[in-house]
């Protein structure tokens, strides 16, 4: 039963986003995700605002937020108190965000924090026997010998930053005679597209990577012999979320088809899981059902194991793939999925369902916390 306080005060949801998103909202140019989030919130009847890191005033416990004014029919700005539900959708990882998170946790709910570090996730998952067999050989780069060892073992190697999204700065290196073939994808700007070139020595590869990554932590990883379509790599993105009952659901799984010779599948074609299993893998219906169940069990195990050291997440995007022998491989996970593949494979209504599920879970978790606090206050008063 809801208390009168719960009925009178709908929860305040603050969504941390990028500065460009806020700039667009202030110019009345809301993207699809923002419109869908507003639509989902109307159903929940909560109060919703968006903000970026620079809008946080932790000293005053206030946030300059952007919200939809239904009466005026436009986006407006207003100063808000700390939210009851903090939904981290982007906007960076800074000390001020950490301070805000700790403040909200005292009385409210935080969704999707902290962002994942690929090396931490790999180490954590390696502790679980049923997941370890699905992990590609991975190490932190410390010397050129780390690259050499992986090349000797597999003939190719991937370099990727421990922190990063959307396939940015992921490099594939292949042995090519005495030299090395380097390929990577630039996802934005005038230089957007696949880049390939040769380097004469391992030293030149290391020098190039050092200039690209600077002091960032870099992973050296075994390439996966992924299923291909017309010679293009194909992997899978599973969008998973907790429903209002706190149960984990698979919202949908999209297949991502890379470009010609691209080392990654991001920014390319997208299709449904059924199409992938039928056309790419060539499985008949009976085998498709079995593989779907294997995938479901794998994803549920990964979600649970990821949460073991981090705590509960409202949603996780999990990248994985099948190799040419049908083995499932874990690639990486994301706590702030842009849901691009979900939208392109299943439409914007699937994105809406995903957003509604996450926000509903947040409201449920907050109401549950309110009830626990009210019960404790009542119990203390009765003593």
ABEGO torsion letter per residue (X at the ends): XBBAAAAABBBBBBBBBBAAAAAAAAAGBBBAAAAAAAAAAAAAGBBBBBBBAAABBAAAGBBBBBBBBAAAGBBBBBBBBBBABBBBAEGEBBAAAAAAAAAAAAABBBBGOBBBBAAAAAAAAAABAAAAAABBBBBBBABAAAAAAAAAAAGBBBBBBABEBGGBGBBBBBBBEABBBBBBBBABEAABEBBBBBBABAAAAAAAAAAAAEABBBBBBBBBBBBBBGGBBBBBBBBBBBBAAGBBBBABBBBBBBBBGBABABGBBBBBAAAAAAAAAGBBAAAAAAAAAAAAAAAAAAAAAAAAAAEBBABBBBBBBBBAAGBBBBABBBABBAGAAAAAAAEAAAAAAAAAAAAAAAAAAAAAAAAAAAAAAAAAAAX
